Amino acid sequence: MSPIDDPVKRRIARYHLLEKTVCRRCGALNPLRAKKCRRCHGKDLRLKKRELTK
């Protein structure tokens, strides 16, 4: 798979892959603007990690 060179496409891909929140109770992925979890309705959400880990 080749890297994305177009900055507009790169921004769109980053938004869809990394701009999410994760529920600390059940681990479900939620939209960035979510106030509570879609699965367990818990309010303890965190941002998804955005750095590459090796």
C-alpha positions in Angstrom: 0.0 0.0 0.0 1.5 3.4 -1.0 1.3 6.4 1.2 -1.2 9.1 0.4 0.5 12.2 -1.2 -2.5 14.5 -1.6 -2.9 16.6 1.5 -6.7 16.8 1.1 -7.1 13.1 0.9 -4.7 12.7 3.8 -6.8 15.0 6.0 -10.0 13.1 5.1 -8.4 9.7 5.8 -7.0 11.0 9.2 -10.5 12.3 10.2 -12.2 9.0 9.4 -9.5 6.8 11.0 -8.3 8.7 14.0 -10.9 11.4 15.0 -13.0 9.2 17.3 -13.7 8.7 21.0 -13.4 5.4 22.8 -15.6 4.3 25.7 -13.6 3.4 28.8 -16.2 1.0 30.0 -16.9 -1.2 27.0 -14.3 0.0 24.4 -16.7 1.0 21.7 -15.8 3.6 19.1 -18.0 6.7 19.1 -18.1 9.9 17.0 -15.9 12.8 18.2 -18.8 14.9 19.4 -20.5 12.1 21.3 -21.5 12.9 24.9 -22.2 9.3 25.9 -21.4 5.8 24.5 -23.6 4.4 21.8 -23.4 0.9 23.2 -23.4 1.1 27.0 -24.5 4.7 27.4 -21.6 5.4 29.8 -20.3 9.0 29.9 -16.6 8.2 30.4 -15.1 8.7 26.9 -11.5 9.4 25.9 -10.0 10.4 22.6 -8.5 7.7 20.4 -4.7 7.6 20.5 -3.3 9.4 17.4 0.4 8.4 17.5 1.9 5.4 15.8 3.2 2.9 18.3 5.9 0.4 17.4 
